[in-house]
């Protein structure tokens, strides 16, 4: 009845000439090449190399075959970026400076919901309430975009009615 899932993803990211010949300013955005601002010391290139870490821990409990509870915690960190600080040194995960003590992420709740299947005795009707992933089709309209380091989730109530012929 009790189950756990976990994800850990660490991926290196290298960006070469991210401003297409321009430079970057202290907040990591591209700037006019004639401004003279070269925070990473490389005029016209704005190269960057860092690592992103994603950690997720999901805890579920099946009260019965028709009722389950789920909660997923997420932590997303960025290690070693130079574009957020403007001085070419390692930034904290929150982009707030070069101090190694700041190199941490925050833990958030990505999902926390209750799912009730066969709601009110209606076969095929389910209700999911709380913070949840909402996915329609190929994620182009709504999706959790799992390729991103944090993805999206939404607070709400979802009703679903499924039969052999259709889902709605």
N, C-alpha and C positions, 0 to 999 in steps of 0.2 A: 504494500500500500504506500510505502514511503520510497521515493526515488530521487536521485541526484544526477544532474548533468553539469559538465564543466567544459569551458573552452579557454585555451590560452593560445594567443597568436602574437608572434613577434615578427615584424617584417621590416627590413631595411628599405629606405627610400632615398634615392639620389635624384636631385633635380639639377640640371645643367642649363644655365642661361634661362632661368625661369621668367625673366622679364623681357625676353626677346631683344636683348641689346641694351636695355635700360638698366637702372640700378634699383636697389630696394631701400626703403626708409625704415626707421626704427620699428614701425609696427608690422613690418613684413610685406607691405604693399609695394608695387612697382612705382617708380617715380620718373620724372622727366630726366633724360640723360644729360641735360645741360645744367642741372641743379648743383652739381658738385657733391651731392650726398652719396657716399659709398660706405655704408655701415659695415659691410663685410670685407672691405679693403680691396675689392675686385671690381673696378668700374666697368660697367657694360656687360657683366656676366651674371652676377647674383646667383652663384652656385650654392647648393645646400645639400647636406647629407645628414640623415638622422634615422632613428628607429622608432617605430610605433609599437606599443604593446597593448593588447586587448585581453582582458581577463573577465570571464563571465562565470557565475555560479548560480545554477538553477536548482530549486528545491521544490519537489511536488509531493502532494499527498492525495491519494485516492480514497475518499471517504466511503464511496460505494462505486459500482460500475457506472453510475450516472452522475456522480458529483465528484469534482476534483478541484483542488486548490494548487496554485503554482505561484512562485515568486522567483525572480531572477535579478541578481545584483550584477552591476557592471562597473569596471574600472578601465579607463582609457588613459594611457600616458604616452607622451612624446619625449624621447631621450636624445639629447645632443644637437638639436637644431640651432642654427645660428641666425636665422632670419628674424626671430621674434625679439632678440635682445638688441640688435644693432651694433654689437661690438665684437662679433666673431667668436664668442665663447658659448659654452653650452647653456641652453635655456632650460628653465624649469618646464615641467609638463604643462603648466598653465600659461606658458609664455611670459612669465613675470620676471625673468631675470636670470643671471648667470650663477646664482648661489645654488650649489648642489643640494642644500637643504630644501630648496623649493622644487626639486625634481621629483614630484609625486603627482598622482592624479587624485581625483575624488571618487568615492564610491557612490553610485546612484542606483535607483531602482528602474530597471528596464521593463520589467513585467511583474504584475501582481494582480492576479484575477481569480475568480471563481467561475467554473464551467458547470452548468447543469444541463444534462442531456435528457431528452424525453420530458421536457418541461410541462408541468400541469397535466401529465398523463398523455400528452400528444406525441405519438411515435414520430421521431424524426425532427422534432422542434428542440433546438438548444438555445440557451442563453449564456452569454459570457459577459461578465461585468468586472470592470477594473481597468488597469493599465495593460494594454495588449498590443500585439503586432496586428496590423490590418494589412492584408495583402489582397489586391485585386489583379488578376492576370499576371503580367510580367513585371510588376512593380512600377510601371510607367505612370500610373495615376496615384496609387497608394501602394506602399510597400515598406518593408523594414530595412531595405538596402544593406544587406549583410556584408557587402564588399566595403562599406565605409567602416571606420574604426568604432563608431558608436551606433549607427543605425537609428531608425525612428520607431517610436511606439506612441500610442495614443490612449488617452483616458476616455472611457465610454462604455456603452452597453451594445452588444452585438446580438441580434436575433438571427438564427439560421434555421431554415426549414429544408430538409433533404428527403427526397424520395428516390426511387430507382430511375425515374425519368428526368428529374431536374433538381437543382439546388437554388435556393433563393435566400 
